[in-house]
Amino acid sequence: MARTAAPSAVEARALGDRAEIALRRGDPADAERLYLRALSLVAEADSGEAALERKLRNGLGMAYKARGRFGAARATYEQVLRALAEAGELDGVDAAAVWHNIGGVEHARRNFAAGEVAARRAVEIRSAALGPDHPLAVADRVALAALLQGQRRDDEAEALYVAALEHYERRPDADRLEIAVTSNNLGALLAARGDLAGARRSYRRALEIKRDLLGAGHQDVALTRHNLGMLELQAGKHAVAYEHLAAALAVLRSRLGAEHPRSVACAAALQAAADA
């Protein structure tokens, strides 16, 4: 007879679903609260919920990262990897998702070389398990590109971004949010190279898609507006830069708080635009 999940485990799954929604709508604080409550319920359940616990902890790590709690995020992901190792699943796609997320945390911490190691592990596992053209494998390569970009390996990064965008263009069912993420990252690379027109096109494409999918008040929309503001500041268009940066800062402070690293960086850029 199949095992029936304990009521606490059923509730934990429902809370986990709500936490995922909170993350997608740009509310990591609510997501963190829901994940922690779900994990407390899993602890009350009978044994046999190891996979659920790993999934919830991975989500909790994402919430920590979104809130700027990078050390807590990394520690949480390490917990999941240890659990996967105990289950003999360290080479599976669930592990690849964790390696991908570790790469993201190290990118946020500017530990680009360490992040590259994690990102390459994600690419290796998911490309082998799912095929190199699977959307998750493509997203892994985009994440790797961002870490290469952080190390000034721009040619390698650009090749991965362009290949990903070409892949998305061939697929009418491509995830538009992934197109936006890739376009945003490519815009940052082009801006660093001094190709302001190309960067502006990439950022505007990313912003249009993100606004359409997430709404103007989402923190990921604010991130691209911040990038556009920085670009316009670089181009000497101070009034336009101020408009983008002011809008971005309002969202970031609302969503993440004034002390979050992204809010602090945006506030400094806004002051620079005001002083220009």
C-alpha positions in Angstrom: 0.0 0.0 0.0 1.3 3.4 -0.9 2.4 5.6 2.0 0.0 8.4 2.8 1.7 11.7 3.5 1.2 13.1 7.0 -1.1 16.2 7.3 1.9 18.3 8.3 3.8 17.2 5.1 0.8 18.1 3.0 0.6 21.5 4.6 4.4 21.9 4.2 4.0 21.3 0.4 1.3 23.9 0.2 3.4 26.4 2.1 6.3 25.6 -0.3 4.1 26.4 -3.3 3.1 29.7 -1.7 6.7 30.5 -1.0 7.6 29.9 -4.7 4.9 32.3 -5.7 6.1 34.9 -3.2 9.6 34.6 -4.8 8.2 35.0 -8.3 6.3 38.1 -7.3 9.4 39.6 -5.8 8.6 39.2 -2.0 11.6 37.2 -0.6 10.8 38.2 3.0 7.4 36.5 2.7 9.0 33.5 0.9 11.5 33.1 3.7 8.8 33.1 6.3 6.8 30.5 4.4 9.8 28.2 3.8 10.8 28.3 7.4 7.2 27.4 8.5 7.1 24.6 5.9 10.4 23.2 7.2 9.2 23.2 10.7 6.2 21.2 9.6 8.4 18.7 7.8 10.3 18.2 11.0 7.0 17.2 12.7 6.2 14.7 10.0 7.1 11.0 9.9 10.3 10.0 8.1 10.2 9.7 4.4 10.0 13.5 3.5 13.7 13.9 2.7 13.0 15.0 -0.9 10.5 17.6 0.3 12.9 18.9 2.9 15.6 19.3 0.3 13.3 21.2 -2.1 12.2 23.5 0.7 15.8 24.2 1.8 16.8 25.0 -1.8 14.0 27.5 -2.0 14.9 29.0 1.4 18.4 29.5 0.0 16.9 31.4 -2.9 14.9 33.6 -0.5 18.1 34.3 1.6 20.0 35.2 -1.6 17.3 37.6 -2.8 17.3 39.3 0.6 21.1 39.8 0.4 21.8 37.2 3.1 24.5 35.5 1.0 26.3 33.6 3.7 23.0 32.1 4.9 22.1 31.2 1.4 25.4 29.4 0.8 25.2 27.5 4.1 21.6 26.4 3.2 22.7 25.2 -0.2 25.5 23.3 1.4 23.0 21.6 3.6 21.1 20.4 0.6 24.2 19.1 -1.1 25.1 17.1 2.0 21.6 15.6 2.1 21.8 14.7 -1.6 25.2 13.1 -1.0 23.7 11.0 1.8 20.9 9.9 -0.6 23.4 9.0 -3.3 22.0 11.7 -5.7 24.9 14.2 -5.9 25.1 13.6 -9.7 21.4 14.2 -10.4 19.4 17.1 -11.7 18.4 18.2 -8.2 22.0 18.7 -7.4 22.5 20.6 -10.6 19.9 23.1 -9.5 21.7 23.6 -6.2 25.1 24.1 -8.0 23.4 26.6 -10.2 22.1 28.5 -7.2 25.5 28.4 -5.5 27.0 30.0 -8.6 24.4 32.7 -8.3 25.3 33.4 -4.7 29.0 33.6 -5.4 28.3 35.9 -8.3 26.4 38.2 -5.9 29.4 38.0 -3.5 31.7 38.8 -6.4 33.5 35.5 -5.8 33.4 34.8 -9.6 36.1 32.1 -9.8 34.4 30.0 -7.0 31.0 30.6 -8.7 32.4 29.4 -12.0 33.3 26.0 -10.4 29.7 25.6 -9.2 28.2 26.8 -12.5 30.3 24.4 -14.5 29.1 21.5 -12.4 25.5 22.5 -13.0 26.2 22.7 -16.8 27.9 19.3 -16.8 25.1 17.5 -14.9 22.1 19.0 -16.6 23.6 18.9 -20.1 24.3 15.2 -19.7 21.0 14.3 -18.1 18.6 16.5 -20.1 20.6 17.4 -23.2 22.4 20.6 -24.0 19.4 22.2 -25.7 17.1 21.7 -22.6 16.0 25.1 -21.3 17.5 24.5 -17.9 20.9 23.6 -19.5 20.8 26.8 -21.6 20.0 28.8 -18.4 23.0 27.1 -16.7 25.2 28.4 -19.5 23.8 31.9 -19.2 24.6 31.8 -15.5 28.1 30.6 -16.3 28.5 33.4 -18.7 27.8 36.0 -16.0 30.6 34.5 -13.9 33.0 34.6 -16.8 32.0 38.2 -17.4 32.9 39.0 -13.8 36.4 37.7 -14.5 36.7 39.9 -17.6 36.5 36.9 -19.9 34.1 38.9 -22.0 34.6 37.0 -25.3 33.7 33.7 -23.7 30.7 35.3 -21.9 29.4 37.0 -25.0 29.6 33.8 -27.0 27.4 32.0 -24.4 24.9 34.9 -24.3 24.6 35.1 -28.1 24.2 31.3 -28.4 21.5 31.3 -25.7 19.6 34.2 -27.4 19.8 32.4 -30.8 18.5 29.2 -29.1 15.5 31.2 -27.7 14.8 32.8 -31.1 14.5 29.3 -32.6 11.9 28.2 -30.0 8.5 29.9 -30.0 7.8 28.3 -26.6 11.0 29.8 -25.1 10.8 31.3 -21.6 10.5 35.0 -22.1 11.9 35.7 -18.7 15.1 33.9 -19.6 15.3 36.0 -22.7 15.1 39.1 -20.5 17.8 37.8 -18.1 20.1 37.0 -20.9 19.5 40.4 -22.6 20.1 42.2 -19.4 23.4 40.4 -18.9 24.5 41.0 -22.4 23.6 44.7 -22.0 26.0 44.9 -19.0 28.8 43.3 -21.1 28.2 45.7 -24.0 28.2 48.7 -21.7 31.5 47.7 -20.1 32.9 47.5 -23.6 31.7 51.0 -24.4 29.0 49.8 -26.9 26.4 52.1 -25.3 23.9 51.8 -28.2 24.0 48.0 -28.2 23.7 47.9 -24.4 20.7 50.3 -24.5 18.9 48.0 -27.0 19.6 44.9 -24.8 18.5 46.6 -21.6 15.3 48.0 -23.2 14.4 44.6 -24.5 15.0 43.1 -21.0 13.0 45.9 -19.4 10.0 45.5 -21.8 9.8 41.8 -21.2 10.2 42.0 -17.4 7.6 44.7 -17.1 5.2 42.7 -19.1 5.7 39.5 -17.1 6.5 40.8 -13.6 5.0 44.2 -13.3 6.7 47.6 -12.8 7.0 47.0 -9.0 9.1 43.9 -9.2 12.7 44.0 -8.0 14.0 42.3 -11.2 12.4 45.2 -13.2 14.2 47.6 -10.8 17.5 45.9 -11.5 17.2 46.5 -15.2 16.1 50.1 -14.6 19.1 50.6 -12.4 21.3 49.2 -15.2 19.7 51.5 -17.7 20.2 54.4 -15.4 23.9 53.6 -15.0 24.2 53.4 -18.8 22.6 56.8 -19.3 24.8 58.2 -16.6 27.8 56.9 -18.5 26.4 58.4 -21.7 26.0 61.8 -20.0 22.2 61.8 -20.1 21.9 62.8 -16.5 18.1 63.6 -16.4 17.2 60.2 -18.0 19.6 58.4 -15.7 18.0 60.1 -12.6 14.5 59.0 -13.8 15.5 55.4 -14.1 17.6 55.3 -10.9 14.9 57.0 -8.8 12.3 54.6 -10.0 14.6 51.6 -9.3 15.5 52.8 -5.9 11.9 53.2 -4.8 11.2 49.6 -5.7 14.4 48.2 -4.2 13.9 49.9 -0.9 10.2 48.8 -0.8 11.0 45.2 -1.7 14.5 44.6 -0.1 15.0 47.4 2.4 17.3 50.3 2.4 20.3 48.3 3.7 20.3 45.7 0.9 23.4 45.8 -1.2 21.3 46.6 -4.3 19.5 49.4 -2.6 22.8 50.9 -1.3 24.4 50.7 -4.8 21.3 52.3 -6.4 21.2 55.1 -3.9 24.9 55.9 -4.6 24.2 56.0 -8.3 21.2 58.2 -7.9 23.3 60.6 -5.9 25.9 60.6 -8.6 23.2 61.5 -11.2 21.9 64.3 -9.0 25.4 65.7 -8.6 26.3 65.5 -12.3 
